[in-house]
Structure formats: C-alpha cells, structure tokens
Amino acid sequence: MVHAGDRFAAIERLRRVLDETEVAGIQTTLPFHRFVSRHEGFRTGELSIEWVADEWDGAAERARYAEAAGEAAAQAVATGTFRTGEPRPMRGSPAGAAPSGPGLDTAMTPPAAGGWAAAARDEAVDRWPR
C-alpha cells in the first residue's frame, strides 16, 4: 500500500515499489501488479468490470518478464554481481576491487547459454504460476 498527494503520484510510487520488490523461491502476483501500475487505462481511471480480461495477456507478459529476467540473470553472472549486487574481487586483488582485464568489461554482453545451463537459468528466474 502506498500513499501520495494525488492519484498519479501514488501510482508512480506504487510502480517504483513494485519494481524494487523481489520475492525469491515462490511464485507471486508481482508481474500482474507491475503490469497494472504501468497501464495507461489504470493510471487514468478508465476501468470496467472486464478490464482485466480485456487488457491482461498473461502469456505475453510472461514472455516479456522471462526475457528481461533472463537477461538480468545472465548479466549478473557475467559481471559477478549475482549474490552481492557488487562485482566480485579477483583472487589476489584487494577486497572490494572489481574484476578487470581483457574480456571483463562490465558492459559486455554475456555469451548465450545453451542446453542445461539455459534451462536451469530459465527455471530459476521463472516465478509465474503454471
């Protein structure tokens, strides 16, 4: 629950809170609530009893979410930020030193995972109900 001075400010605060909320290990309704908080019809109050049935395409949102989550997970693994949110120091380097050297650019795109690695990553980031 959020509050603000007006509807638009409260919805914007809600959107930010939902984007920053992460629940691990269980499936949640966060993707649906994120969709709702971004939808222009909801933001302007143009709703009806059929609004969810007319506007929510769970399969399309799931695909968008899975793609974004997979990219974020791959980037976190590639940059060493998977567990701590901070780059891992290299062996023998001072604590807190970020990895550096050829091929360790944090802006790099990680190689595409295939086979079992991709399946494991997809399963780990997929929290949508089945």
N, C-alpha and C positions, 0 to 999 in steps of 0.2 A: 504494500500500500504506500502510495506517495501523496504528497500534497504540495501545492504551489499557489501562487496568486491568481491564476486563471487556468482554464481547461488546457490550453495549448502548452503552457509551461509545465503543468502536471504531467501531460502525456510525454513531453520531451524528457522530463526527469524519469518517468517510468521506462522509456526506451533505453536511456543510459543505464539504469539499474539492471534491466533485463540483459543488456549486452555484457555487463560486468559480472553477472551471476553465472556460476558454473557449478553443476552438481555432478559428481563422479559416481559411477558404479550403478546407477539406476536410470531408468527412462523417466523423463519428465514432460510436462506440457510447455516447457520454455520455448520451443520453436513456434508453437501456436501463438503464445502471448507476444513473442517478438514480432511475428507477422502482424498481429492485430495492432500493436503500438505504432507500426510504420504505415499502416494502410490509411490512405487519404480519406476514405469514407468514414472510418472510425474517428480520425482526427477532427473531421468537420462535423461529426454527429449525424451523418447521413446513414442511418441504420434501419433495419427492418427485422422482422421475425426470421426471415430467410437469409439474413445477411451472411452468416457463416456458411451455409450450404451454397450460396451464390458466389462467395468470394474466396473461400479457403480451398485450395487444391493441395491437399496433404502430400500427394506423391511428388508434385513439382517442388514444393518447399523442402521435402526430404532430400531430393536430389541436390538442390542448391546448398542445403545445410551440409550434406555429406561431402560435397566438393570443397566447400570452404573449410570444413573441419579437417579433411584430409590434407589440404594444402598447408594449413596451420600446423598440423602434427608433423608433416614432413619438414617444414621449415624449422620447427623446434628441435627436431632430431638433428638436422643438418648443422644448426648453429650451437648445439649443446645446451639449449635452454629448456629442454624437456621437463626436468624436475624442478629446477630452481627459479626459472624465469631469467636467469643470468647466464652468460656464456661460461663454460667450464674452463678453468685454467689448464694449460698443458702441463704434462709431467715435467717436473724440474723448474717450472716457472713460479714466480711469486704468487701467493694466494690472491685471488681476485683478478689476475691477469687474464685477459681474453685470449683465446687461441688466435694465432696469427701465422702467416706464412703462405706459400703458394697454395692456391685452391681452398683457402679457408676464409674467404671473403664472406661476411655475414649477409651480403646482398645476393649471394649466389642462389641459383635455383637447384634444389637437391635433385639427384637423379630419380627418375620414376622407379618406384618399387614394383616388383612383379611377383607373381605366384603367391607363395605362402606369406611373404612379408606384407604385400599389399592387402591380402585378406585379413591378416591379423590387425593391421592398422585400421582398416575399414571397420572391423568389428569393435575395436577399442573406442572409436570415436562415434559409433552409431548408437544413439540413445533413443531412437524412435520406437514407439510401440509396434509390435508385429501383429 
